[in-house]
């Protein structure tokens, strides 16, 4: 049936007071262009929906068969599927079920006739976002489309971000959109083919071992051992035997000979984590091994030739440690050939959505419980937090949320009470905050004031703020602001 024929409009599950135009404006407020797939064996409906969606600025694809739709979902970034229930071959109900099982973040609208209302309700239970009854008007399908895309806007952006990652935002298991991290990726590419010693500086949880691993695996040593030792996790006597190895009988309990980490890394890379904790005496012995490229096990008089590359990591700037006398100057100059600095997560909060999606996508628990998404409210909490534990803390928070959730979508996250969320940190003096955090708080305060002044009206707030509606919507999502909280209540006497 033609879309433009008069008749009953959609069974809308959003707000009945919003206009179709307002819905479309909100969906278009996203920074990306949604891609809609229309599935119907009626060529006329396909043509009319294609023209209508293209007129409203959407990217549109069309097919007459559910089987083709599944193939397109495999190969393309689809944000919304609009499908008829009655299709040749695989039905619209089965198509929706398979989409929810495989691509649950993809929104679905089902087109149905009056006689198929029960089937439409069943599809809603499976996970479809809305259904619309034929014959329907252009306004009705616009209203439904805008409402469904608005609810799914966060995941639309995440999918498009993942597509961008394929074009250079992912490197060595690290994900980022920031210029600072892209510079790190470039340094890794340049230093990896060499044998230069590298020191990685960054706070706990910023991914220093990932950087070290990326350097190793992109080098000519990539097929040889990558050996890790934590210098802060062992007492000095044990650290020495772990690094240099020992012969049988060299000390009490040494009932067999064992090679040390240095020997094990022969031909490959030795990663020294938390090198700031290495004792001065051990630095001298390691320096000798590096200069001579040979090592002697404890209790042995034999020298063993070695060929290894050193990558070190520290939570404290090495220059500070040198000035404090905790790192020998000769050791510092030997290992600090190429420094790499990792910024904390609070300085690259825009990476959180892709980090979250990537973690959920690859975690075994998420697969076992069929968890595929995180609710916008929970995402807003993550975006406002200070992240003292960086990416590692983010992963721990997400894992706990997955353990506790009973749904396929993470609705709640629990953040540490040891560090206040960014939104609550205004009690701290401004000079105690990192500059990016202070700027973000000022922006949020400004938007709250403007929304209050304009009674929650988005168009007026955008005008008075000197930005477009799309940017305002994006900033409101980032700060977790809801226009309904600022709409002025109208009393009965004012009506």
Secondary structure by P-SEA (a helix, b strand, c coil): cccccccccccccccccccaaaaaaaaacccbbbbbbbbcccaaaaaaaaaaaaaabbbbbbbccaaaaaaaaacccccbbbbbcccccccaaaaaaaaaaccccbbbbbbbcccaaaaaaaaaaacccccccccccaaaaaaaaaaaaaaaaaaaaaaaaaaaaaacccccccccccaaaaaaaaaaaaaccccbbbbbbbcccccaaaaaaaaaaacccccccccccccccccaaaaaaaaccccccccccccbbbbccccccccbbbbbcccccccaaaaaaaaaaaaacccccccccbbbbbbbbbbbbbcccaaaaaaaccccaaaaaacccbbbbbbcccccccaaaaaaaaaaaccaaaaaaccccccaaaaaaaaaccccccaaaaaaaaaaaaacccccccccccccccccccccccccccccccaaaaaaaaaaaaaaaaaaaacccaaaaaaaacccaaaaaaaaaaacccccccccccccccc
